[in-house]
C-alpha cells in the first residue's frame, strides 16, 4: 500500500484500482506496455484493411449492444457445387487486425458486451491488449505496473480517520469508491467475456511474446494471476496506517509483507474483496474449460 498523504501533490494512481481492473484479467481481453521488459517488435505483417463501425463510447439501456465478432460477408462470389465425395471442410478465416492497430476493433468488441448502462466509459481504450497483458504478467508476479491504468481515475479522494495513539486508519468510506467498477465487472456474463477472449487471444499471445516469453502460453499466466488475487487474505477494519514518508503503508508488518497486488486487493475492503473474488472465480472456471 503506497497512498500519498493528502496535500503532497498529485497522488500515485489510486491503489486498488488496478486490482479491480485486473478482474478484467479474469474478464480477459486487454492491455499494457512495460517498456523495460519489451523486446524488439518484429516487422508488422501487412493486414487487409477492414472497415469497422464507429464504436460507441458508452452503452445505454435503450441501445442494443453491438457484437463486433459477427463477421458479415461482403461481395460474396457464388460458390460452385462440389460433389460430396470431393468436398473438403474449410474453416472460416478470421482476419484480426494487427496488434499495433487493434484498439478500434477491441474497443468496439468491448463496448459490445452487455455492461451495465453508463459504466463502459470507465475503460481506458488506448493500447488495450498490451496493457492487459502487462497487467496480467505483473500480477502473476505479485506486482502491479506503474502508469498503466486500465480504468479512468477515481473522482473521490483517498481519506483517513484518526486512530488510537495518534495514528491514522483507512476510512471505510474509501470502499464506496470502488462501487461503479465492481458493478461494471459484475454486469457482464462470463460466457460473453470468454468468447471475446478466445477471439483476440492470438493478439494477446503476440503481446506476451513481446515481453520475452516466446514459448509460453498467455492463458497459463492469466490463471496464475487470478490465483494470486484469490489467495489474498481477508482483513477486517480498522486498517491502521503508517507514514514513513509521503506515502501511507500498512502498520501491520504481516500485511505490508504481502505481495503488492494482494495489498491493493485488501484496499478494496472485505465486502468488495468478496465480490471481486466471486467474479474472478467465475471467470477462472470458464477460462479453464477447453
C-alpha distance (Angstrom), angle and dihedral (degrees) to the residues before:
residue distance angle dihedral
X1 . . .
X2 3.78 . .
X3 3.80 110.1 .
X4 3.78 116.1 159.4
X5 3.74 116.2 -120.7
X6 3.81 113.8 -107.8
X7 3.79 114.4 -86.9
X8 3.81 97.0 26.7
X9 3.81 96.6 109.8
X10 3.76 129.5 -99.5
X11 3.80 109.7 5.3
X12 3.75 121.7 -125.5
X13 3.78 109.1 -100.9
X14 3.76 103.7 -71.3
X15 3.79 112.5 -83.0
X16 3.72 113.1 -121.9
X17 3.78 94.9 29.1
X18 3.77 91.7 91.0
X19 3.77 88.9 49.3
X20 3.77 92.0 53.1
X21 3.76 85.7 47.2
X22 3.70 89.9 55.0
X23 3.70 90.5 63.4
X24 3.71 77.2 77.7
X25 3.66 79.1 62.7
X26 3.69 85.9 69.4
X27 3.71 86.9 35.7
X28 3.74 83.6 55.4
X29 3.74 123.1 -155.8
X30 3.72 118.8 89.0
X31 3.73 157.5 83.5
X32 3.86 164.1 -56.3
X33 3.72 149.3 116.9
X34 3.82 125.4 -139.8
X35 3.79 104.5 -165.8
X36 3.79 95.0 -163.8
X37 3.79 94.1 54.4
X38 3.79 103.4 36.9
X39 3.78 115.8 109.9
X40 3.77 123.2 -148.2
X41 3.77 110.8 -67.0
X42 3.81 118.2 -121.9
X43 3.78 119.7 -118.9
X44 3.81 106.5 -80.7
X45 3.78 116.5 -107.2
X46 3.82 111.9 -124.4
X47 3.78 109.6 -105.0
X48 3.83 124.5 -164.5
X49 3.79 111.4 -106.9
X50 3.79 111.8 -107.6
X51 3.78 118.8 -162.5
X52 3.79 109.8 -128.1
X53 3.80 125.0 -167.4
X54 3.80 113.7 -111.1
X55 3.82 104.7 -92.9
X56 3.76 120.2 -125.9
X57 3.79 116.0 -118.3
X58 3.78 94.6 -140.1
X59 3.78 133.9 20.8
X60 3.77 114.9 -129.6
X61 3.76 130.1 -159.7
X62 3.82 93.9 -114.9
X63 3.78 94.5 51.0
X64 3.77 123.1 81.7
X65 3.82 112.2 -127.7
X66 3.76 115.4 -107.6
X67 3.78 116.6 -128.2
X68 3.79 105.1 -144.3
X69 3.79 91.3 -172.6
X70 3.79 92.7 70.9
X71 3.79 104.6 103.2
X72 3.77 111.9 -155.4
X73 3.77 117.6 -158.6
X74 3.80 115.6 -125.2
X75 3.79 128.4 -163.2
X76 3.78 90.9 0.3
X77 3.79 116.0 -166.2
X78 3.83 112.6 -137.9
X79 3.78 110.4 -105.9
X80 3.78 120.7 -126.7
X81 3.76 116.3 -123.0
X82 3.79 113.8 -101.3
X83 3.80 122.7 -155.5
X84 3.79 111.1 -109.4
X85 3.79 92.1 -119.9
X86 3.80 90.6 57.9
X87 3.80 97.3 39.3
X88 3.79 117.5 122.3
X89 3.81 122.9 -165.4
X90 3.78 109.2 -120.8
X91 3.80 120.2 -162.0
X92 3.82 113.5 -137.3
X93 3.78 113.3 -106.6
X94 3.79 114.2 -122.7
X95 3.80 111.7 -151.6
X96 3.77 107.7 -154.0
X97 3.79 120.3 -172.3
X98 3.78 118.7 -108.5
X99 3.80 115.0 -88.1
X100 3.81 91.5 -111.7
X101 3.81 91.4 53.0
X102 3.79 100.5 37.5
X103 3.82 101.7 101.2
X104 3.82 98.0 89.8
X105 3.79 94.4 50.7
X106 3.81 95.2 40.7
X107 3.79 90.7 49.2
X108 3.79 90.1 50.8
X109 3.79 91.1 49.8
X110 3.78 91.6 45.6
X111 3.79 94.1 50.6
X112 3.79 88.4 45.4
X113 3.79 91.0 68.7
X114 3.78 116.8 94.5
X115 3.78 99.1 -100.5
X116 3.77 119.8 165.8
X117 3.80 106.3 -82.0
X118 3.79 115.5 -91.4
X119 3.81 97.2 13.7
X120 3.81 102.4 86.8
X121 3.82 89.7 82.0
X122 3.83 87.0 74.0
X123 3.80 90.2 78.5
X124 3.79 122.8 97.4
X125 3.80 104.9 -133.1
X126 3.81 104.7 -165.1
X127 3.81 123.8 103.5
X128 3.78 86.1 -9.4
X129 3.79 103.7 171.1
X130 3.80 95.6 44.5
X131 3.80 90.7 47.6
X132 3.77 92.1 52.3
X133 3.80 93.7 47.1
X134 3.80 93.5 50.1
X135 3.81 90.8 47.9
X136 3.78 90.9 52.5
X137 3.79 93.0 47.8
X138 3.80 92.4 49.4
X139 3.79 95.2 47.2
X140 3.80 91.2 49.2
X141 3.82 84.5 60.6
X142 3.81 91.7 46.9
X143 3.80 94.3 -107.6
X144 3.81 136.8 100.8
X145 3.80 128.5 -134.8
X146 3.79 118.4 -114.0
X147 3.78 124.4 -124.0
X148 3.80 93.3 7.0
X149 3.82 105.8 111.0
X150 3.78 118.9 -177.2
X151 3.79 92.5 -167.0
X152 3.76 136.3 38.4
X153 3.83 111.3 -91.6
X154 3.77 122.8 -93.2
X155 3.77 120.1 -98.2
X156 3.82 95.3 -151.9
X157 3.81 113.2 80.0
X158 3.79 126.8 -128.8
X159 3.82 112.9 -93.7
X160 3.81 137.2 -164.7
X161 3.81 136.1 -165.3
X162 3.81 131.2 -148.0
X163 3.81 115.4 -93.1
X164 3.79 133.9 -167.1
X165 3.79 117.9 -66.4
X166 3.78 95.1 22.9
X167 3.81 92.8 -63.9
X168 3.80 126.1 128.5
X169 3.77 131.7 -127.7
X170 3.77 135.7 -157.6
X171 3.80 109.5 -88.0
X172 3.85 107.7 -122.6
X173 3.80 86.9 -141.2
X174 3.82 85.7 76.4
X175 3.80 89.5 72.1
X176 3.81 90.3 68.6
X177 3.81 90.1 63.5
X178 3.80 89.7 74.5
X179 3.81 96.3 53.7
X180 3.84 98.6 97.9
X181 3.81 91.3 47.2
X182 3.80 92.5 50.0
X183 3.80 91.4 46.7
X184 3.78 88.2 51.3
X185 3.79 93.4 53.6
X186 3.80 94.4 42.7
X187 3.79 93.6 51.4
X188 3.80 101.6 70.8
X189 3.80 128.0 70.2
X190 3.78 119.8 -110.5
X191 3.80 91.6 -132.0
X192 3.81 91.5 58.2
X193 3.77 90.2 50.3
X194 3.80 92.6 47.0
X195 3.80 91.1 53.6
X196 3.79 92.3 50.0
X197 3.80 90.5 46.4
X198 3.80 92.7 52.5
X199 3.79 92.0 46.4
X200 3.81 94.1 54.9
X201 3.79 96.2 32.6
X202 3.85 94.2 106.9
X203 3.81 89.4 60.2
X204 3.80 91.7 47.2
X205 3.79 89.6 50.5
X206 3.81 89.9 51.2
X207 3.81 91.1 50.5
X208 3.81 90.0 48.2
X209 3.81 90.7 52.5
X210 3.81 88.3 53.6
X211 3.80 88.4 61.6
X212 3.80 90.2 61.9
X213 3.83 101.7 -88.2
X214 3.82 103.8 109.8
X215 3.81 94.0 153.7
X216 3.82 100.7 38.3
X217 3.80 128.8 91.1
X218 3.79 116.7 -120.0
X219 3.82 92.9 -149.4
X220 3.83 88.7 63.0
X221 3.81 90.0 52.5
X222 3.78 89.6 49.3
X223 3.79 91.8 55.6
X224 3.81 89.9 48.4
X225 3.80 90.6 53.3
X226 3.79 92.5 50.2
X227 3.81 90.3 50.9
X228 3.82 90.8 53.6
X229 3.80 90.9 55.5
X230 3.80 94.4 43.2
X231 3.82 89.5 53.4
X232 3.82 91.2 61.1
X233 3.82 110.3 123.7
X234 3.79 118.5 -124.9
X235 3.79 113.9 -113.2
X236 3.80 120.5 -168.2
X237 3.81 122.3 -148.0
X238 2.92 141.7 -67.1
X239 3.79 93.0 74.2
X240 3.79 104.1 -172.5
X241 3.79 115.7 -152.0
X242 3.78 134.6 -152.3
X243 3.78 126.5 -154.9
X244 3.80 111.0 -154.2
X245 3.82 89.9 162.0
X246 3.80 135.8 -14.6
X247 3.81 91.2 -43.1
X248 3.77 128.9 71.7
X249 3.80 119.8 -125.8
X250 3.79 132.3 -178.1
X251 3.79 111.8 -86.2
X252 3.81 90.3 -146.8
X253 3.84 105.2 86.0
X254 3.82 91.7 -152.5
X255 3.79 91.4 58.8
X256 3.79 93.1 42.8
X257 3.82 89.6 51.6
X258 3.82 91.6 60.0
X259 3.81 119.5 102.0
X260 3.79 112.4 -82.3
X261 3.80 92.9 -113.0
X262 3.81 90.8 56.1
X263 3.81 93.1 46.0
X264 3.76 88.3 54.7
X265 3.79 90.5 48.0
X266 3.83 89.3 55.7
X267 3.78 87.7 53.2
X268 3.80 89.7 70.3
X269 3.80 91.5 69.5
X270 3.83 126.7 -114.0
X271 3.82 98.0 -80.3
X272 3.80 94.4 46.0
X273 3.78 90.5 45.5
X274 3.81 90.3 56.0
X275 3.79 90.7 49.9
X276 3.78 91.7 49.7
X277 3.79 91.9 47.7
X278 3.80 90.5 53.3
X279 3.79 89.6 54.5
X280 3.80 91.6 46.9
X281 3.81 92.5 48.6
X282 3.80 91.7 50.9
X283 3.80 92.4 51.4
X284 3.80 92.2 42.2
X285 3.79 89.7 56.8
X286 3.79 94.7 48.0
X287 3.81 94.8 43.2
X288 3.81 90.2 52.8
X289 3.80 91.1 58.9
X290 3.81 117.5 95.5
